[in-house]
């Protein structure tokens, strides 16, 4: 290890926004996954079902952009949800595009998952307090804007 490395390691460990964001992401994801376990969903599946139910963009590519996901990852996740009967794929808004919609089973799964999700939301909202809760949303939105 060079002297330069010895000097930069503590700086990076202390200041790296990406490291801190990924740590927070992993811990928050664990909390949501644990809460949703009784209904058989992971938070990634839940948010994808919500995006589809919300009426997210009319093609898989637009949905991937809207969720800031790689298209191939999104396609793989959509296939799993379709296999479970939670979504159906149909022609999209644009020529040769594909879009997804919730099935009755997908809507029922969201109804089952929603109160579990609300519990985690409440935990974090109360833990942060209203002001810090709103500030965290603003900060995340700002970081997303800068990254685009």
N, C-alpha and C positions, 0 to 999 in steps of 0.2 A: 504494500500500500504506500502510495506516495504521500508526501506532506500535503500536497494539494487535495488529494482524496480525503485525508483526515480532516481537512478544513471544510470541505463542501458537504460531507455526509450529514453533519448535524444541521446544516442550513436546509438541506433538502428534506430531511426527516421532519423538521419543525415547520417548514414553510410550504411544502408542496401541496397545492390546492387539489390536484388530482388524487393524491394518496388519501387526503382527508375526505374527499368526496366519495371515493370508492369504499373507504372504511364505513362511512355513514350509510352508503347504499347497501352494503352487505348486512349491516346490523338492522337497518329498517326493513329490508327485504325479509330477513329471518323472522322478524316480529309479525309481519303480514302473512308470510307463509304459514307460520305456526297457528295464527288465528284462523286462517282459511282451511286448514287441514281437515276439519270435520266435514266440510262439504266437498273435499276432493279437488280443490283448485289451488294453484299457486298464484301469487300476486301478479305475475306476468300474464297468466291466462285470464285472470279477473279483469285486469286493465284492458286487455285486448278485446274481451267480450263487451266491456263497457264502451270502448271506442267504436266497435261495430254497431252496438245498439244505439249509440248516440247519433249515428248517421255520419260517421267519419267519411273522408273522401271516397269517391266512387270507384277507385281501382286499388289494386294491391300496391302498386307503386306509390300512389298518393297516400295511402294508409301508412306505408313504411316511412315516407317523408314526414307525415303528420306526427308519428310516434318516434321519430328519430331512430329508426331501426334499419338494419341492413335488410334489403328485400329478400335475400335467401333465408335469413333467420325468420323473418315474418312468414314467408311461404311455408317453411317447415312447421312453425307453430300453428298456422291456420290448418294445415293438413291434420295435425293431431286433434284440434278442436272439431274438425269435420268428422274425423273417424269416431270421436266420442258422441257425435250427433248433436253438438251444441251450436254449430253453425252450418250453413249451406252456402255453396259457391254458385254464383250465377254470372251472367254477362254483366259487364261493367258499363259505366256511363260513356266510355270512349270505345272506338272501334278496336276489336280484338282484346279488350281489357277484361279482367275478371274482378268481381267484387264479392263480398261476403255479407250474409245476413244472419241474424239469430234465428234459431229454430225455437219451437215451443219449449223444448228441453233446455236450450240455452237461456231462455228468459226465466224459466223455473230455477235454474242453477244460480242465476244472478239474484233472484229473490231470496234464495237460501243463503247466499254468500254476503249479501248486503249488510245484515246486522253484525256479522262477524267483522267485516271491514270497518263498520262504524265504531266498533269497540276499540280498534287500534287507532283510528283517527282521534277518538276522544282521549285516549292515553297520551298521544303526542301533543294534542292541542292543549290539554290541561297541564302537561309537563312543561311545555314551553311558555304557557301564558299567551293570552290573546295577541298582545303586541309582538312578541317574538315569533309567534305562529305566522302572523301576517308578514313580518319582515323576512322570514325564511322563504315564504312563497315568492316575495319580490326578488330576493337574492337569487333563488333558483331560476326564475324567469330571466333575470339579467344575465346570469351565466350562460343560459341556453342561447340567448340572443347574441352574445359575444362569440360563442362557439360556431354559430352558423356562418 
